[in-house]
C-alpha cells in the first residue's frame, strides 16, 4: 500500500513524462507488467465492490493534452 501511495503522491499528470515514465512506455515494459495487470483484473472480478475496474470506461469526459514546445504556458509580462 505504501508503494501505491508513493506513486500517487509523485504523479504529475499535467506535466511532461519524466525519464521513469518514458521507460514504462516501452513495449517491453508493458509486456513485463501484463501478468500483474491480469492478476489485478482477475482479483477485481471476484470482488463485488470493485466491479467497475473491469467495466468499460466512459471516455467522454476525458481530455488529451499534448505539449508542443518547451513552454506550453504563455508568459505574461
N, C-alpha and C positions, 0 to 999 in steps of 0.2 A: 504494500500500500504506500509506503514511503517513496518508492521509485515512481509510482504513478503521480503522486502529489508533486514530486520534484519536476517531472515532465510537464505537468500542467502549469506549475509556477513559472517555469522558464519559457513557456510558449509565447511567441510573439507573432500571431497570425497576420498582423498588419505590416510587418517588416519583410524584407527580402530574406530568403533562406540563407542560413549560415552554412559553414562547411559541413557540420554534422547533419543538418537537414539534407543537403545536397548528396551526401553519402547514402542516405536512405532512399533517395530517388532512383538509385541504380537498380536495374532489373534483378541482379543477383541478390541484393538485399531483400527485395520483395519476395523472391523465391525462398530465401532462408527464413523469412518471417511467416510465410504462408502456413506452416503447420501450427504455429501459435494462434494465428487468426482463426484457423479452422477449429482448434480446440476451444477457443473462447466462444465461437459461434455455436458449436455443439453444446457447450455448457448452457448457453443462453436459451436454447430451445427447451432445456429441461427445467428452466426457472421461469415460472409464470410472470413474475414481476418485471422481467426484462425482455419480454417477448418482442418489444419494439426494436431490439437490436438486430433482429433478423428480418424485419419487415422492410419493404421498400421505403426509401426516404422521400419526403416531399421536398423536391429541389427548387420549387417555385420561389421561395424567399431567399435563396442563396445568391450571392453575388461573386463575380470573378474580378480579381484585381491583378493588374499587370504593371510593373514598373518599367517605364520606357527609357528613363535616363537616370543619372546619378542622384538628382534632386527632384523627386516626384512632387514635392510641395512647392508652390510658387513663393518666392521671397517677397516680403513686404518691406519697403523702405520707408 
